[in-house]
Amino acid sequence: MTVAAMVGGWVAAAVAAGMVLVARRGLDARMEAVARACHELRGPITAARLGLSLEARSGEPSAARLRAIDAELGRATAALEDLADPRRAPRLSRLEQIDVHELVCESVEAWRASAAAVGMIVDCLWIGASATVWGDRARLAQAVGNLIANAIAHGAAPVQVGGEVREGSVRIEVSDAGPGLPAPVAQLTRGARRGRGEHGRGLAIAAAVAGAHGGRLAAAPSASGARVVLELPLGSGRLDRAC
């Protein structure tokens, strides 16, 4: 066999191996996208069903609960959009000025029934006046809902959701009294994006949504349990409303 033939064989083998690796990575990405979509659909559908059940038992229509259910269905729609392209960053489809205090209250209301079903309570605690951010309401509800769901699934009561305006940004905090995060937020989100570990999927989605809005997701110091902060840049106005 000539040297040229040997080199040609090695090149062909390398190309074939590369193609297999690319195909496998594409398959892994697609499988992770399906897993993330299932993770995302399960939460809002469960929350919406429990919310509707609570609405039926109460006998009186609640505008706040209906808005919360609508927000969770919007989150489910966003999950289906993400399934179409697993490598794409979250698409912000409808941008508007959003009252963050209102968004947090709607998210808490959406998850009250789910928390009660496992013997937990979710409280809303806001410090000072609310503020607006410029963004996609469904996507932000998706991020906050994931943080609340994580606290319910992996933490312990009480679960507290609130926030405040600080140094030109709005901080949405979700805390619980459980064992705390098993690893730093960055490590958990990296592992989830690579399909390594279900625990970080919700955090990875929340971090991606925060990044798409020019914000970030991080853990804050806590005496016990987990305390996760979603930080967003302020919009073009402040609303004079407090909890």
PEWO-V716701 format. One record per pair of residues at least 12 apart in sequence whose ideal C-beta (glycine too) atoms are under 10 Angstrom apart, sorted by sequence separation. I is the first residue (numbers start at 0). J is the second residue. D is the distance in Angstrom with one decimal. If there is no record, write none. Layout:
i={I I}
j={J J}
d={D D}
//
This chain:
i={77 80 109 111 146 160 161 187 188 190 191 192 204 216 217 51 77 108 147 159 160 161 186 187 188 190 191 203 215 216 217 50 51 54 77 107 146 159 160 182 185 187 188 189 192 202 214 215 216 50 53 77 106 107 108 158 159 160 181 184 187 188 191 192 214 215 76 107 158 159 182 187 188 202 214 215 50 51 106 107 143 157 158 159 181 182 185 188 189 212 213 214 50 105 157 158 180 181 184 188 212 213 214 49 50 73 104 143 154 156 157 158 180 184 187 188 209 212 213 47 48 73 103 154 155 156 209 212 46 47 50 103 104 154 155 156 184 185 206 208 209 46 47 49 103 151 153 154 155 180 184 205 209 47 48 100 150 152 154 155 206 208 46 47 149 150 151 153 154 205 43 46 47 100 104 146 148 150 152 153 154 202 45 46 99 103 121 146 147 149 150 151 153 154 201 43 44 47 100 102 146 150 153 43 44 46 47 100 101 143 145 146 147 149 153 188 42 43 46 100 102 121 142 146 43 44 99 100 101 102 121 143 43 44 98 99 100 105 109 113 119 120 149 184 185 187 42 43 70 74 98 99 102 119 130 139 173 184 185 42 43 97 98 99 106 110 114 119 124 129 130 184 185 40 41 43 44 71 97 98 102 106 109 110 113 114 117 122 129 130 171 183 184 39 40 43 66 70 71 74 96 97 99 101 105 106 109 113 116 117 119 121 122 124 125 126 127 128 129 183 39 40 42 69 70 95 96 97 103 106 107 111 114 119 120 121 122 123 124 125 126 127 128 132 182 41 67 68 71 72 95 96 97 102 103 106 107 110 114 119 120 121 122 123 124 125 126 127 132 39 40 63 66 67 70 71 95 96 97 98 102 105 106 109 110 113 118 119 120 121 122 123 124 125 126 127 130 131 149 171 180 36 39 40 66 67 70 71 94 95 97 105 106 113 117 119 120 121 122 123 124 125 126 130 132 179 38 39 67 68 69 94 95 96 99 102 103 106 107 110 129 37 63 64 67 68 93 94 95 102 106 110 180 184 36 39 40 63 66 67 71 91 93 94 97 114 179 35 36 39 65 66 67 91 92 93 97 114 171 184 36 63 64 67 68 91 93 94 99 103 114 126 170 179 180 181 184 36 37 63 64 67 90 92 93 152 153 168 169 171 174 176 178 179 180 32 35 36 63 89 91 92 125 126 152 168 175 176 177 178 179 180 35 36 61 64 91 125 168 170 172 174 176 177 178 179 180 64 89 90 91 110 124 153 175 176 177 32 33 36 89 149 152 170 172 174 175 176 32 35 110 124 149 174 175 32 34 107 149 150 174 175 32 33 89 107 121 149 173 174 175 29 32 89 107 148 149 173 174 31 32 106 107 121 147 172 173 174 30 32 145 146 172 173 28 29 104 119 145 146 149 171 172 173 28 29 80 103 104 144 145 148 171 172 27 28 50 53 54 77 80 103 145 146 170 171 172 50 53 103 142 145 146 170 171 25 46 49 50 52 77 81 102 141 142 144 145 169 170 171 25 49 50 51 76 77 100 144 145 169 170 46 47 49 50 53 73 75 100 142 143 168 169 46 49 50 73 74 77 78 99 100 141 142 145 168 169 46 48 49 52 73 74 77 99 100 141 142 166 168 169 45 46 47 48 49 72 73 74 76 77 99 106 142 143 159 165 167 168 169 43 46 47 49 70 71 74 75 103 107 138 139 141 142 158 162 167 42 43 45 46 49 69 70 73 74 102 106 138 141 142 157 158 159 162 166 42 45 46 69 72 73 74 103 140 155 156 162 165 169 70 71 74 100 102 103 138 139 142 155 162 164 43 46 70 71 74 99 103 138 139 142 146 154 155 42 45 69 70 73 74 99 100 137 138 145 154 97 99 139 142 153 67 70 71 135 138 139 164 70 134 138 142 150 134 139 150 135 149 150 67 134 135 150 134 149 133 134 146 132 133 134 162 132 146 161 132 145 146 146 145 143 142 142 139 139 43 134 43 46 133 134 42 132 133 132 133 134 43 46 130 132 133 39 42 43 46 131 132 133 42 45 130 131 132 130 131 39 42 43 131 39 42 130 131 38 41 42 85 130 131 129 130 39 42 128 129 38 42 128 129 130 128 129 128 129 127 128 129 127 128 89 97 125 126 127 125 126 91 125 89 94 124 88 89 123 87 88 89 91 89 90 91 88 89 81 88 89 78 81 103 77 74 99 77 99 97 99 99 98 97 101 96 98 100 104 95 96 98 99 101 103 96 98 100 100 96 98 100 38 35 34 35 35 38 42 31 34 31 39 31 32 35 38 39 31 34 37 38 28 30 31 28 35 38 39 27 28 34 35 38 27 35 31 35 31}
j={89 92 121 123 158 172 173 199 200 202 203 204 216 228 229 64 90 121 160 172 173 174 199 200 201 203 204 216 228 229 230 64 65 68 91 121 160 173 174 196 199 201 202 203 206 216 228 229 230 65 68 92 121 122 123 173 174 175 196 199 202 203 206 207 229 230 92 123 174 175 198 203 204 218 230 231 67 68 123 124 160 174 175 176 198 199 202 205 206 229 230 231 68 123 175 176 198 199 202 206 230 231 232 68 69 92 123 162 173 175 176 177 199 203 206 207 228 231 232 67 68 93 123 174 175 176 229 232 67 68 71 124 125 175 176 177 205 206 227 229 230 68 69 71 125 173 175 176 177 202 206 227 231 70 71 123 173 175 177 178 229 231 70 71 173 174 175 177 178 229 68 71 72 125 129 171 173 175 177 178 179 227 71 72 125 129 147 172 173 175 176 177 179 180 227 70 71 74 127 129 173 177 180 71 72 74 75 128 129 171 173 174 175 177 181 216 71 72 75 129 131 150 171 175 73 74 129 130 131 132 151 173 74 75 129 130 131 136 140 144 150 151 180 215 216 218 74 75 102 106 130 131 134 151 162 171 205 216 217 75 76 130 131 132 139 143 147 152 157 162 163 217 218 74 75 77 78 105 131 132 136 140 143 144 147 148 151 156 163 164 205 217 218 74 75 78 101 105 106 109 131 132 134 136 140 141 144 148 151 152 154 156 157 159 160 161 162 163 164 218 75 76 78 105 106 131 132 133 139 142 143 147 150 155 156 157 158 159 160 161 162 163 164 168 218 78 104 105 108 109 132 133 134 139 140 143 144 147 151 156 157 158 159 160 161 162 163 164 169 77 78 101 104 105 108 109 133 134 135 136 140 143 144 147 148 151 156 157 158 159 160 161 162 163 164 165 168 169 187 209 218 75 78 79 105 106 109 110 133 134 136 144 145 152 156 158 159 160 161 162 163 164 165 169 171 218 78 79 107 108 109 134 135 136 139 142 143 146 147 150 169 78 104 105 108 109 134 135 136 143 147 151 221 225 78 81 82 105 108 109 113 133 135 136 139 156 221 78 79 82 108 109 110 134 135 136 140 157 214 227 80 107 108 111 112 135 137 138 143 147 158 170 214 223 224 225 228 81 82 108 109 112 135 137 138 197 198 213 214 216 219 221 223 224 225 78 81 82 109 135 137 138 171 172 198 214 221 222 223 224 225 226 82 83 108 111 138 172 215 217 219 221 223 224 225 226 227 112 137 138 139 158 172 201 223 224 225 81 82 85 138 198 201 219 221 223 224 225 82 85 160 174 199 224 225 83 85 158 200 201 225 226 84 85 141 159 173 201 225 226 227 82 85 142 160 201 202 226 227 85 86 160 161 175 201 226 227 228 85 87 200 201 227 228 84 85 160 175 201 202 205 227 228 229 85 86 137 160 161 201 202 205 228 229 85 86 108 111 112 135 138 161 203 204 228 229 230 109 112 162 201 204 205 229 230 85 106 109 110 112 137 141 162 201 202 204 205 229 230 231 86 110 111 112 137 138 161 205 206 230 231 108 109 111 112 115 135 137 162 204 205 230 231 109 112 113 136 137 140 141 162 163 204 205 208 231 232 110 112 113 116 137 138 141 163 164 205 206 230 232 233 110 111 112 113 114 137 138 139 141 142 164 171 207 208 224 230 232 233 234 109 112 113 115 136 137 140 141 169 173 204 205 207 208 224 228 233 109 110 112 113 116 136 137 140 141 169 173 205 208 209 224 225 226 229 233 110 113 114 137 140 141 142 171 208 223 224 230 233 237 139 140 143 169 171 172 207 208 211 224 231 233 113 116 140 141 144 169 173 208 209 212 216 224 225 113 116 140 141 144 145 170 171 208 209 216 225 169 171 211 214 225 140 143 144 208 211 212 237 144 208 212 216 224 209 214 225 211 225 226 144 211 212 227 212 227 212 213 225 212 213 214 242 213 227 242 214 227 228 229 229 229 229 231 229 231 140 231 141 144 231 232 141 231 232 232 233 234 144 147 231 233 234 141 144 145 148 233 234 235 145 148 233 234 235 234 235 144 147 148 236 145 148 236 237 145 148 149 192 237 238 237 238 148 151 237 238 148 152 238 239 240 239 240 240 241 240 241 242 241 242 204 212 240 241 242 241 242 208 242 207 212 242 207 208 242 207 208 209 211 210 211 212 210 211 204 211 212 204 207 229 204 204 229 208 231 231 233 234 234 234 238 234 236 238 242 234 235 237 238 240 242 236 238 240 241 238 240 242 191 191 191 192 194 197 201 191 194 192 200 193 194 197 200 201 194 197 200 201 192 194 195 193 200 203 204 193 194 200 201 204 194 203 200 204 203}
d={7.2 7.8 9.5 9.8 9.6 7.2 8.5 3.3 9.0 9.7 3.9 9.8 9.7 7.2 8.6 8.8 8.3 8.9 6.1 7.7 5.2 8.6 8.0 9.0 9.7 8.4 8.3 9.1 8.6 5.5 7.1 5.7 9.2 7.8 9.9 5.3 7.8 7.5 8.1 8.9 9.8 9.4 5.3 8.1 9.1 6.8 9.8 8.0 7.6 8.4 9.8 8.4 9.0 7.4 8.5 7.1 5.1 9.9 8.9 8.3 5.3 4.2 9.1 8.5 6.7 5.4 9.3 4.5 7.3 7.6 8.6 7.4 8.9 9.4 5.0 8.7 6.3 6.5 8.7 9.7 7.4 8.6 4.8 9.1 6.6 8.0 9.5 8.5 9.8 9.3 9.7 4.0 4.6 9.9 7.3 8.3 8.6 9.0 6.0 4.9 9.7 7.3 6.3 9.5 9.9 10.0 5.6 9.6 9.0 7.3 6.3 9.0 9.1 9.4 9.2 8.2 9.7 5.5 5.1 8.7 9.1 9.4 6.2 8.3 5.9 6.5 5.5 7.5 8.0 4.9 7.4 9.4 8.3 2.9 4.7 8.7 9.3 8.5 9.8 8.3 7.1 7.7 8.7 10.0 6.9 9.9 8.0 6.8 4.0 8.4 7.2 7.9 6.8 9.3 9.6 8.7 5.4 10.0 3.2 7.8 8.7 9.7 9.3 4.8 7.7 7.3 8.0 6.2 7.7 6.3 9.0 4.8 5.9 5.5 9.6 7.8 9.7 4.1 9.5 7.8 8.4 7.3 8.9 9.5 8.8 8.7 6.4 8.9 5.9 8.6 9.5 9.7 9.3 9.6 9.8 8.4 7.8 9.3 9.7 9.3 4.1 7.5 8.5 3.8 8.4 8.7 7.8 8.3 7.2 6.1 9.3 9.7 9.5 9.8 8.6 7.6 7.8 6.5 9.6 3.2 9.9 8.0 8.3 10.0 8.2 9.6 5.8 7.8 9.6 8.6 7.3 7.4 4.5 6.1 5.8 5.8 9.5 9.1 7.8 9.9 8.6 10.0 9.1 9.5 9.1 9.4 7.6 4.4 8.0 9.5 7.9 6.9 9.4 5.7 9.1 8.6 9.3 6.1 8.4 8.5 9.1 9.6 5.8 5.8 8.7 9.2 8.1 9.8 9.8 8.6 9.0 5.8 9.2 8.9 9.4 9.2 9.8 9.2 6.1 8.8 6.8 5.9 9.2 6.9 8.6 9.5 6.6 9.5 9.4 4.8 9.7 9.1 4.9 6.9 5.4 7.7 8.7 5.2 8.7 8.8 4.7 5.4 9.5 9.6 7.0 9.6 6.7 7.6 9.3 8.5 8.4 8.8 6.1 5.3 9.0 6.7 9.4 8.9 7.9 6.8 7.0 9.8 9.0 8.7 6.9 9.3 7.6 7.5 9.6 9.2 8.7 9.8 8.9 7.7 5.7 8.0 7.2 7.9 7.3 4.8 7.2 5.6 6.8 8.9 9.8 9.5 8.5 9.4 9.9 9.9 9.7 6.1 5.8 5.9 9.7 4.3 9.9 4.7 5.3 4.6 5.8 4.7 5.2 5.6 3.7 6.0 3.9 6.4 5.8 7.5 5.3 9.6 9.2 4.7 8.9 5.0 7.5 8.7 8.5 9.8 6.5 8.8 5.6 8.2 7.0 6.4 7.6 7.9 7.0 7.8 7.1 6.0 8.6 7.1 8.4 9.2 9.0 8.4 9.9 9.4 6.0 9.4 3.3 7.6 5.4 7.2 6.0 8.6 6.2 7.6 5.4 9.7 9.9 9.6 9.5 6.2 9.4 6.3 8.1 9.4 9.7 9.9 9.0 5.2 9.7 8.8 8.1 8.5 8.1 8.9 9.2 6.3 7.9 9.9 8.2 9.9 6.5 8.7 7.2 9.1 8.4 8.7 7.2 9.1 4.0 6.7 9.4 6.0 6.6 6.8 6.1 6.8 9.5 9.6 5.1 7.4 9.2 7.0 7.8 3.7 9.8 9.7 5.8 9.2 6.5 8.2 7.1 7.5 6.8 8.9 9.6 8.7 8.3 6.6 6.1 7.2 9.5 9.8 9.4 6.9 9.6 9.8 5.8 8.4 9.9 4.1 7.4 9.8 9.4 9.6 6.6 9.2 9.5 7.3 9.2 9.5 9.3 6.6 9.5 5.4 8.1 9.5 8.3 7.6 9.1 9.9 6.8 9.6 8.5 9.7 8.2 9.3 8.9 5.7 5.0 9.9 6.9 4.3 9.6 8.1 9.2 8.2 9.6 9.4 9.0 7.3 9.2 9.6 8.4 7.4 5.0 9.0 8.0 9.7 8.3 8.7 6.0 9.8 9.3 9.8 6.8 6.4 5.8 5.0 8.1 8.6 7.7 8.9 9.9 8.3 9.5 8.4 8.6 9.3 9.1 4.3 6.4 6.9 6.9 8.9 5.7 8.1 8.4 8.6 9.8 9.4 4.7 9.0 5.6 7.7 8.5 9.3 9.1 6.2 5.7 8.8 10.0 9.0 9.0 9.6 6.6 8.2 8.2 8.4 7.9 9.5 9.2 4.6 8.1 4.2 9.3 9.1 3.1 8.9 5.2 5.9 6.7 7.6 7.5 6.6 8.4 6.8 9.0 9.5 9.2 6.4 5.3 9.2 9.0 9.8 8.1 6.9 7.2 8.2 9.9 6.1 8.9 8.7 3.6 7.7 8.4 9.1 5.2 7.8 4.9 9.7 9.5 5.9 9.9 8.5 7.2 10.0 7.1 7.8 9.7 6.3 7.9 7.9 9.3 8.3 9.8 6.8 8.9 9.6 5.4 4.4 9.6 6.3 5.0 6.2 9.0 5.3 5.6 7.4 7.8 9.2 9.6 9.2 8.9 7.1 5.3 9.4 9.7 9.7 9.7 9.4 4.8 8.7 5.3 7.4 9.2 9.0 8.1 9.0 6.8 6.0 9.1 8.8 9.6 7.3 8.1 9.7 7.7 8.6 5.4 8.5 9.2 9.3 7.7 6.9 7.7 5.2 5.0 5.1 3.5 8.5 7.2 6.1 8.6 7.6 6.5 10.0 6.6 4.1 8.4 6.2 7.9 5.8 8.6 5.5 9.8 3.5 8.3 5.2 9.8 9.9 7.8 8.3 9.7 5.6 6.1 9.6 9.0 9.4 9.4 9.5 8.9 8.6 9.6 9.5 10.0 8.5 8.9 8.3 9.0 9.7 8.7 7.0 6.2 8.6 7.9 6.9 9.8 8.1 7.2 9.6 5.4 9.0 9.7 9.8 9.5 9.6 9.6 3.9 9.2 8.5 5.8 9.6 9.8 8.9 5.1 6.3 9.9 7.1 6.3 4.3 9.9 9.3 10.0 6.0 6.2 9.4 9.8 9.1 8.2 9.7 8.6 6.0 9.6 9.4 9.9 7.8 9.1 6.1 9.4 9.2 9.9 9.4 10.0 9.9 9.2 7.3 9.4 9.2 8.2 9.5 9.2 6.6 9.4 6.9 9.4 7.0 9.9 10.0 4.3 9.2 5.6 5.0 9.4 4.9 8.8 8.6 8.3 6.0 9.8 7.9 8.6 9.4 8.9 10.0 8.6 9.4 9.8 9.8 9.6 9.9 5.9 9.7 6.7 9.8 9.2 7.7 8.9 9.2 6.7 8.2 7.0 7.1 7.3 7.8 8.7 7.6 7.9 8.5 9.9 9.6 6.8 8.0 7.9 9.6 9.8 8.3 7.7 8.0 4.7 7.7 7.9 8.8 9.4 7.0 8.9 8.9 9.8 9.2 5.5 7.5 8.3 9.8 9.3 6.7 9.7 6.9 6.0 9.3 8.4 7.8 8.8 7.1 8.2 7.4 9.0 9.4 9.4 4.7 8.1 6.8 8.8 8.0 6.7 9.2 9.2 6.5 4.5 7.3 6.4 9.9 8.2 7.3 4.7 7.0 7.3 9.2 5.6 3.8 9.5 7.1 7.0 9.0 9.0 9.1 5.3 7.9 4.9 7.9 6.9 8.6 9.1 9.7 9.9 4.9 6.2 7.5 6.5 9.7 9.5 6.2 4.8 9.0 9.1 6.9 8.1 9.4 5.7 4.6 6.4 7.0 9.8 5.5 8.5 6.1 9.8 7.8 9.9 8.9 8.3 8.8 6.6 7.9 8.8 3.8 5.2 9.6 6.8 6.2 5.2 6.6 9.9 9.2 9.6 5.8 8.4 8.0 7.4 7.3 4.9 8.3 5.6 9.1 8.6 9.0 10.0 9.2 9.7 9.8 8.8 7.4 9.2 9.3 8.8 9.4 7.3 8.5 5.3 9.8 7.2 8.4 9.4 6.9 10.0 8.7 8.2 9.2 7.0 5.5 5.8 7.8 9.4 7.4 7.1 9.4 8.1 9.4 9.3 9.2 7.2 8.1 8.3 7.2 7.7 8.3 7.7 9.5 9.7 4.9 8.6 4.1 7.6 9.6 7.0 9.5 6.9 9.3 9.4 5.7 9.9 6.8 8.2 8.0 7.3 9.4 8.0 5.8 7.9 8.8 6.8 9.9}
//
